[in-house]
């Protein structure tokens, strides 16, 4: 248990230390470290965690860390992973506040932030493309993507309303397609199989 908790803390500490841009910009790093290298989650699970993290209060990457930590070691795992993710920012911000006054006015900091902004823009573009490629699976999904984009960027509809609306449309469509009855049948098969064992 201690080994798992230390691994959770160290992995998320490293991710928190080495990433800029937050939110969806962290998706490629989380995907590499958590899905490809450690297999702590599947690509689908990570996308689900991101979607839920976007809809719930707080920073997306921290919410994802909490979900992964909970999956690995329940409540204590969620707490440790969350602390690991926020710890680097906490240390850096504290040091900046203690030792450097007018931090944003220092010329080399301004130049560094300009470079970081360009890199984050490239990372965000890549992450959004990969996210869309994995999430949009049919014409309906593409139409929903376009409608959501227009609602947010043209009509200034709040993101939370777009997420709630999309979820409701997805639930209604699943009901029309009969997906819920298929899930129920699958669950009944598992119950029968477990009773036979």
C-alpha positions as CSV (number, residue, x, y, z in Angstrom):
1,X,0.0,0.0,0.0
2,X,2.8,2.4,0.9
3,X,4.6,1.6,-2.3
4,X,1.4,2.4,-4.3
5,X,0.9,5.7,-2.5
6,X,4.5,6.7,-3.0
7,X,4.2,5.9,-6.7
8,X,1.0,7.9,-7.0
9,X,2.6,10.9,-5.3
10,X,5.9,10.8,-7.2
11,X,4.2,10.3,-10.6
12,X,1.8,13.2,-10.1
13,X,4.5,15.4,-8.6
14,X,6.6,14.9,-11.7
15,X,3.6,15.6,-13.9
16,X,2.7,18.7,-11.9
17,X,6.3,19.9,-12.0
18,X,6.9,19.4,-15.7
19,X,3.7,20.7,-17.3
20,X,2.6,24.2,-18.3
21,X,-0.8,25.3,-19.5
22,X,-3.0,23.2,-17.3
23,X,-6.3,21.7,-18.4
24,X,-6.4,20.0,-21.7
25,X,-2.7,20.9,-22.4
26,X,-1.8,18.2,-19.9
27,X,-3.7,15.5,-21.8
28,X,-0.8,14.3,-23.9
29,X,1.5,14.0,-20.8
30,X,-1.2,12.3,-18.7
31,X,-1.9,9.9,-21.6
32,X,1.8,9.0,-22.0
33,X,2.4,8.5,-18.3
34,X,-0.8,7.0,-17.2
35,X,-2.2,5.1,-20.2
36,X,0.9,4.1,-22.3
37,X,3.7,3.7,-19.6
38,X,1.8,2.5,-16.6
39,X,-1.6,1.3,-17.9
40,X,-3.4,2.8,-14.9
41,X,-6.3,3.8,-17.1
42,X,-7.5,3.2,-20.7
43,X,-7.7,6.0,-23.2
44,X,-11.5,5.9,-22.9
45,X,-11.3,6.2,-19.1
46,X,-8.9,9.1,-19.3
47,X,-11.2,10.9,-21.7
48,X,-14.1,10.3,-19.3
49,X,-12.1,11.6,-16.4
50,X,-11.3,14.7,-18.5
51,X,-14.9,15.3,-19.4
52,X,-16.0,14.9,-15.7
53,X,-13.1,17.0,-14.6
54,X,-14.2,19.8,-16.9
55,X,-17.7,19.7,-15.6
56,X,-16.8,19.6,-11.9
57,X,-15.3,22.4,-9.8
58,X,-11.5,22.7,-9.7
59,X,-8.6,22.3,-12.1
60,X,-9.1,19.5,-14.7
61,X,-5.7,17.9,-14.2
62,X,-6.1,17.9,-10.4
63,X,-9.5,16.2,-10.8
64,X,-8.0,13.6,-13.1
65,X,-5.3,12.9,-10.5
66,X,-8.0,12.5,-7.9
67,X,-9.9,10.0,-10.1
68,X,-6.8,8.0,-10.9
69,X,-5.6,8.0,-7.2
70,X,-9.1,6.8,-6.1
71,X,-9.0,4.0,-8.7
72,X,-5.6,2.8,-7.5
73,X,-6.0,3.2,-3.7
74,X,-9.5,4.5,-2.8
75,X,-9.9,7.7,-0.8
76,X,-6.3,7.9,0.5
77,X,-5.0,7.3,-3.0
78,X,-7.1,10.2,-4.3
79,X,-5.8,12.5,-1.6
80,X,-2.2,11.5,-2.2
81,X,-2.4,11.8,-6.0
82,X,-4.1,15.2,-5.6
83,X,-1.4,16.5,-3.2
84,X,1.3,15.2,-5.6
85,X,-0.2,17.2,-8.5
86,X,-0.6,20.5,-6.6
87,X,2.6,20.3,-4.5
88,X,5.0,21.6,-7.2
89,X,2.8,24.6,-7.9
90,X,2.5,25.3,-4.2
91,X,6.3,25.2,-3.7
92,X,7.1,27.4,-6.7
93,X,4.4,30.0,-6.0
94,X,5.5,30.2,-2.3
95,X,9.2,30.7,-3.4
96,X,8.3,33.3,-5.9
97,X,6.1,35.1,-3.3
98,X,8.9,35.0,-0.7
99,X,12.0,35.9,-2.7
100,X,11.1,37.8,-5.9
101,X,9.2,41.0,-5.8
102,X,7.6,42.2,-9.1
103,X,8.3,38.8,-10.6
104,X,6.3,39.5,-13.8
105,X,8.3,42.7,-14.5
106,X,11.7,40.9,-14.8
107,X,12.7,40.9,-18.5
108,X,13.9,37.3,-18.6
109,X,10.7,36.1,-17.0
110,X,8.6,37.9,-19.6
111,X,10.7,36.3,-22.4
112,X,10.3,32.9,-20.8
113,X,6.6,33.3,-20.4
114,X,6.3,34.4,-24.1
115,X,8.1,31.2,-25.1
116,X,6.0,29.1,-22.8
117,X,2.8,30.6,-24.2
118,X,3.8,29.6,-27.8
119,X,4.6,26.0,-26.6
120,X,1.3,25.8,-24.7
121,X,-0.6,26.9,-27.8
122,X,1.1,24.1,-29.8
123,X,0.4,21.5,-27.1
124,X,-3.3,22.7,-26.8
125,X,-3.8,22.4,-30.6
126,X,-2.3,18.9,-30.6
127,X,-4.4,17.8,-27.5
128,X,-7.6,19.2,-28.9
129,X,-7.0,17.4,-32.2
130,X,-6.3,14.1,-30.4
131,X,-9.2,14.5,-28.0
132,X,-11.6,15.2,-30.9
133,X,-10.3,12.3,-33.0
134,X,-10.9,9.9,-30.1
135,X,-14.2,11.4,-29.0
136,X,-16.0,12.1,-32.3
137,X,-17.0,8.7,-33.7
138,X,-19.9,9.4,-36.0
139,X,-21.8,12.2,-37.8
140,X,-23.9,12.8,-34.7
141,X,-20.8,13.4,-32.6
142,X,-19.3,15.8,-35.3
143,X,-22.6,17.8,-35.4
144,X,-22.6,18.0,-31.6
145,X,-19.0,19.2,-31.7
146,X,-19.8,22.0,-34.2
147,X,-23.0,23.0,-32.4
148,X,-21.1,23.2,-29.1
149,X,-18.3,25.2,-30.6
150,X,-20.8,27.7,-32.1
151,X,-22.7,27.9,-28.9
152,X,-19.6,28.7,-26.8
153,X,-17.6,30.9,-29.1
154,X,-20.4,32.7,-31.1
155,X,-23.3,32.9,-28.6
156,X,-21.2,32.9,-25.4
157,X,-23.2,30.1,-23.8
158,X,-21.6,28.9,-20.6
159,X,-19.5,25.7,-20.9
160,X,-21.4,24.0,-18.1
161,X,-24.7,24.4,-20.0
162,X,-23.1,22.9,-23.1
163,X,-21.8,19.9,-21.1
164,X,-25.2,19.4,-19.4
165,X,-27.1,19.7,-22.7
166,X,-24.7,17.3,-24.5
167,X,-25.1,14.8,-21.6
168,X,-28.9,15.0,-21.8
169,X,-28.8,14.6,-25.6
170,X,-26.5,11.6,-25.2
171,X,-28.8,10.0,-22.6
172,X,-31.9,10.6,-24.8
173,X,-30.1,9.2,-27.9
174,X,-28.9,6.1,-25.9
175,X,-32.5,5.5,-24.8
176,X,-33.8,5.7,-28.4
177,X,-31.1,3.4,-29.7
178,X,-31.8,0.9,-26.9
179,X,-28.3,1.0,-25.4
180,X,-29.6,0.8,-21.9
181,X,-31.3,-2.5,-22.5
182,X,-28.1,-3.9,-24.0
183,X,-26.2,-2.8,-20.8
184,X,-28.9,-4.4,-18.7
185,X,-28.6,-7.7,-20.6
186,X,-24.8,-7.6,-20.3
187,X,-25.2,-7.1,-16.5
188,X,-27.6,-10.0,-16.2
189,X,-25.1,-12.3,-18.1
190,X,-22.4,-11.3,-15.6
191,X,-24.7,-12.1,-12.7
192,X,-25.6,-15.5,-14.1
193,X,-21.9,-16.3,-14.8
194,X,-20.9,-15.3,-11.2
195,X,-23.7,-17.4,-9.7
196,X,-22.5,-20.4,-11.7
197,X,-19.0,-20.0,-10.4
